[in-house]
């Protein structure tokens, strides 16, 4: 690689030395110089000036300054070409002479220079060769180490690749198995979806048919309920009429017997027939019970504020006796769909169905603490009751508002129609807080809630009986 470089350098030096000697010889002649560049080498030539050519060219240019005819111009051109050919031939001869001179004079110098350069370059090349061999040995050792390291890494990578290949094969097998399982599950899922769709359609049809049957049964039940209600009404009416007729017959018999007895008896005996309980006035039935009157019946109550007397029925047997009957219903013969004024003063007959009167009840309950007992009994003999430990009725200015506390008993809550603290309501005065009309639901002959029940003894109010 370095030998051609040294040769080029020696060539350049030889040419430069030859050029210097050649230049000195040409400068003594005072000739014209020409420099030629060839690669890294340059050549300088000295050529003699040709006076003949210069004079002829001058004369030709002078002759060309004047316009002539075409034949003269053609002759001048031929002369010029001949002069140029002569000049070219002279230059060629000079170049050949220069080349021979260079070859003869510079050959020896170039040989000496080349020998010196070759010797110097040989030592350098030997030194470079030694260094190159050392470097080559070092690089060979390093390459051997690198090759061993690469072989170790390659072996390790091959082992890892083999392990990865094995694990990849296992994963591929697992994926294949899972794919097969997924396919099977998809098939099962498709079958299940078909079954579910079939069951759904079947259930929809069944539900539709059941709904139709339900609608039919519901309409049938509605018709049957209406028929049953009508039959119950007819049965209640018939039973009530029968009981009323029986009672009237019994009362007529007693009345006739009493009349016959009174006709046959003297006047003094007639006064003695009046019961003592009707001749004495009491504050309430509990006072009569404490005074020794233990028979249930009609007693006379004295209104303390006005001094008026009021007859009522006293229950001396139930729960220890002494109960003042505020309201009594037996067979539904008395119409309880009354006005505010009638409920204020009271109506009915204590021997049968009656209402004692809100004003009297308010006066009684404001004098001392009273207990309210609501007694119920149906046609089959089933009985129930509700007992309130504290009972009072406000005055008319507060719309006879009822106050009840301490509920016990077997009947539980009687009603939940209105809110606590409501006033009394009738068909002409509605004081409850319910959107319904309490007087229409709990009073009014056989249209009330309790009027259809065959009750023997019932304390019956158009108030709520629901307590916190």
Secondary structure, 3 states (H helix, E strand, C coil): CCHHHHHHHHHHHHHHHHHHHHHHHHHCCCCEEEEEEECCEEEEEEECCCHHHHHHHHHHHHHCCCCCCHHHHHHHHHHHHHHHHHHHHHHHHHHHHHHHHHHHHHHHHHHHHHHHHHHHHHHHHHHHHHHHHHHHHHHHHHHHHHHHHHHHHHHHHHHHHHHHHHHHHHHHHHHHHHHHHHHHHHHHHHHHHHHHHHHHHHHHHHHHHHHHHHHHHHHHHHHHHHHHHHHHHHHHHHHHHHHHHHHHHHHHHHHHHHHHHHHHCCHHHHHHCCCHHHHCEECCHHHHHHCCCCCCEEEEEECCCCCCEEEEEEECCHHHCCEECCEECCCCCCCCCCCHHHHHHCEECCCCCEECCHHHHHHHHHHCCEEEEEEEECCCCCEEEEEEEEEEECCHHHCCCEEEEEEEECCCCCCCCCCCCCCCCCCCCCCCCCCCCHHHHHCCHHHCCCCCCCCCCCCCCCCCCCCC
